[in-house]
Amino acid sequence: MLGMALAALDGTIVSTAVPQIVGDLGGFAVFSWLFSGYLLAVTVTLPVYGKLSDTFGRKPVLIAGIIVFLIGSLLCATAWSMASLIAFRVVQGLGGGALQGTVQTIAADLYPLKERPRIQAKLSTVWATSSVAGPALGGLLAGYADWRWIFLVNLPVGVVALWLIVRYLREPGRTTPSRTTAQGTRPGRRTSGRRTSGRTTPASPGARTASALRHRVDWAGALAVFATGALLLTALVQGGVAWPWLSAPSFAFLGGSAVLAAVTVVIERRAAEPIIPGWVWRRRTIAAVNLALGALGLLMVAPTVFLPTYAQSVLGLGPIAAGFVLSAMTLSWPVSAALSNRVYNRVGFRQTAVIGIFLAMLILLAFPLLPFPGQAWQPALIMLLLGGALGLFQLPLIIGVQATVGWSERGTATASILFCRQVGQSVGAAVFGAVANGVLASRLADPPSPGLPRDLDSVSTALENPAALTAEALEYLRRAVDAAVDRVYLGAAVAAALALLVLLVLAPKRFPVIAEKDTD
């Protein structure tokens, strides 16, 4: 949980210190890369760390990730320019990729299936706490100390996490004798151990380490995956921001990522132990969950990116109050996730996820029905309900996939899920940003008064200084933002419908779960 806290806090603590960072280092035109660079590094390294954890074990990968993250944090605190700070944030992200995927995998290694919802819910509380405490802590450090402390505060947390992991984490040898359904047994299927006379002989930790030494790391595949992801995410993050979508840079980045993707496929098909093995997409269960959680990343853009703008621009709330409206979702999500086992133990993983995403779709469709301008409790209630629905959706799918693979495949499977969710979020930011700006452009094509802005960022800036606007112009702008965010939530509901369709059409009714036996 301490290791996860490093990554969770880093995503929120920096946001409130941006004005102080820009005031000290300059570089306002490129400061968004403080977040984009970190996200890019985390996303493209997830598959690499997943495969490495399957090859060499979780503990060394997690320790290496924390060390790289702490080195990046220390470098960020010593940055002398915006360019150097962005570069050091990328270093942080290279470590953050190991934290996110490996911690989730270790939770599945250490705890049996019936206990995983409780443990995963505790991990979810780390993100929930960070979403509330991170901005407040970042604002306090930036306002009363120095912005560099938002990076230095990672050091004591990371050192304690390292000490605990080195001292107490013992990776267990696991037995995965037979593959079963969520409610029944079906023997004789694929296992992670060695099959002898109808039984599966577990691999001891020592044997697994010796076997790992004989593995060949697919460094060419890792580099190809990294380069492909870097070009694709750069195109998605910067398209429509740094350059128009229909422009030479967009075509160059998207075309380059397509070419590199083809090269990656060729490399991975020839590799003895590929970073992204073909079975990730050949197995129905994993492929369906990857696509469904990619849709989750898509729809999550609506509450995480556009709700704060709605709360401040339409409801007139301050930044802190707007953050609390969003935090309602993070309060119900872990509670719902912790209780999800009571549902999927009765109806199965797929059906539980179907119930969750169907409820999420209805809740997202309810957002455009909110009155204008409305009260703060109304979107907060929507977010509270949405968190409960998504807790039923996401966690059963993650636990279900982890339960269908053995130790030697669990890191890769978990990383593929998180990778697809992160890519979905990047795609969602690009798509829904274009939707919101399109609605604003149409609403502001013939404004009631001159001088009104034409895009979402400019509208938000104008609404921060309402005294410079007439009452009529202010009302018109707020209604334009309300309409834009409504369309985004409708788009998020469409993403939820796509996830529902994927589960109903592609996912098996019963996940082929591997029966567990302890080897202690």
Order of alpha helices (4+ residues) and beta strands (2+ residues): alpha-alpha-alpha-alpha-alpha-alpha-alpha-alpha-beta-beta-beta-beta-alpha-alpha-alpha-alpha-alpha-alpha-alpha-alpha-alpha-alpha-alpha-alpha-alpha-beta-beta
